[in-house]
């Protein structure tokens, strides 16, 4: 159901989900009340101010994914052993699976986009933007998340693993992603921390989807690099990615040494301090459109956003609300704030130009 709040100039859409009982796995996840719903933690407001999206989760009972984690570990190990991949790499894969499962802990994250260097293949192309993200998550000192970057680089550099992956994707080694570790240093970054720099070849997405029987539109994008790191921060860990090591390091330093340039200065996000949700977040029009294929074709989308009344920064809020019990319920609530509606008329010429330049009108 949905509704309009005329005094606030807001629109709300709610999607409800109700279960007959609590016996299924999905229902047990919804009914989990290990961590009661609550407002956004202060750790969210300590993240970078220029984020275009962000959110938090109160976390779940880690034992809810025990069965899935065990099954994934057993299947992955058996398959890789069959493919003659050594035990050291199989152990790395196991730690990566366990690290991913551990992301269900209480967390707060923020993300945005940053300008990247022009493609070497097309110097006349308009400047492109690439995403970055920083997440603070509770993690035990022994968590496999701590060695995520080194394990990821190690797996993607193992010749037997690469050979197995090439066979599975029906391609050659040169078409697979590569990875290397790079030391990262900065104020607050734990000594000895490393980032994994992963290079994704052109057409990798099409190759993967083709291997599983999907077909999609061919993209002309060149190779893409992403730098990933996990660094300790007291009892927590910071997981971050960015288009290069320089940007990654800057974002980590910014998050580890929060000063005035944080989300706490964004008054439009104050309502998140009063939410009572299991998970909640926000996103903005500038983030949604800033990295899209449409606006990448424009010469200067940032100037267009700067001319809008709210500069594309007015938030759209998302809340996941749960009601545990014998018959659990959940609601996904989306709230479009008044500033979004006020920005939309100014975006019409921008979107029209983007659609025309993409050839969608021909």
Beta strands, then each sheet from edge to edge (+ up, - down):
strand 1: 2-5
strand 2: 10-18
strand 3: 53-57
strand 4: 107-116
strand 5: 128-138
strand 6: 178-183
strand 7: 194-200
strand 8: 224-233
strand 9: 236-242
strand 10: 279-284
strand 11: 315-323
strand 12: 329-336
sheet 1: 1+ 2- 12+ 11- 10+ 3- 4+ 5- 9+ 8- 7+ 6-
end
